[in-house]
Amino acid sequence: MLVVYDLSDCNENPLDHLTFLEKSSFHCSYSEFQKIIKAIPQSLIPLIQNIVIYSNTKPALPKLRVNDYDLIDKKCSNKFIQICSIL
């Protein structure tokens, strides 16, 4: 899950358990899902709805970088990562 955004539908309403299972590759029981949903502060839901609806931004994870190289860059090989971790 990226953020609470992943737990909401296209109208930014919280997903139900079955829709969540269909939308994501993350599987959990109904009770586990309910614990996650109940852990979200209720005041946060309208805030996220407003941000997504009224701004042009979409939530995204930052690019993973090692010493200014993207993790998916060819220069960022296993050997390079090992050398960086030693320094």
C-alpha positions in Angstrom: 0.0 0.0 0.0 1.3 3.4 -0.9 -0.8 5.5 1.5 -4.3 5.8 2.7 -5.1 6.7 -0.9 -4.7 3.0 -1.8 -7.6 2.2 0.6 -10.0 4.4 -1.3 -12.0 4.2 -4.5 -12.1 6.7 -7.4 -14.4 8.9 -5.4 -11.9 8.8 -2.5 -14.4 6.8 -0.3 -12.9 3.9 1.8 -12.9 0.6 0.0 -14.8 -2.4 1.3 -12.8 -5.6 1.9 -13.7 -7.4 -1.4 -12.9 -4.4 -3.5 -9.6 -4.0 -1.7 -8.7 -7.6 -2.5 -9.6 -7.1 -6.1 -7.7 -3.9 -6.4 -4.5 -5.0 -4.7 -2.2 -8.0 -4.7 -2.1 -7.8 -0.9 -4.4 -10.3 0.8 -5.7 -10.1 4.3 -8.6 -11.4 6.3 -11.7 -9.3 6.9 -10.8 -8.7 10.5 -7.3 -7.5 9.6 -8.7 -5.2 7.0 -11.2 -3.7 9.5 -8.3 -3.1 11.9 -6.5 -1.2 9.2 -9.5 0.9 8.3 -10.4 1.7 11.9 -6.8 2.8 12.5 -7.2 5.6 10.0 -8.2 8.8 11.9 -11.7 9.8 10.6 -10.5 13.5 10.2 -7.8 12.3 7.8 -10.3 10.9 5.2 -11.9 14.2 4.2 -8.5 15.8 4.1 -7.2 13.2 1.7 -10.4 13.5 -0.4 -10.0 17.2 -0.7 -6.3 17.0 -1.6 -6.9 14.4 -4.3 -10.1 16.0 -5.7 -9.0 19.7 -5.7 -5.3 19.4 -6.6 -3.5 18.0 -9.7 -1.2 15.8 -7.7 -1.3 12.0 -7.3 0.4 10.2 -4.5 3.6 8.5 -5.6 6.6 6.9 -3.9 9.9 8.7 -4.3 12.4 7.1 -6.6 14.9 4.9 -4.8 18.4 6.2 -5.2 21.9 5.1 -4.2 24.6 7.8 -4.4 22.5 9.8 -6.9 21.8 6.8 -9.1 18.3 5.5 -9.6 18.1 2.0 -8.2 16.9 0.8 -11.7 19.8 2.4 -13.5 22.3 0.0 -15.1 25.1 1.8 -13.2 23.5 0.8 -9.9 24.7 -2.9 -10.0 24.9 -5.2 -7.0 28.6 -4.6 -6.8 28.1 -0.8 -6.8 25.5 -1.1 -4.0 27.9 -3.3 -2.0 30.7 -0.8 -2.4 28.4 2.0 -1.3 27.2 0.1 1.8 30.8 -0.3 2.9 31.6 3.4 2.7 
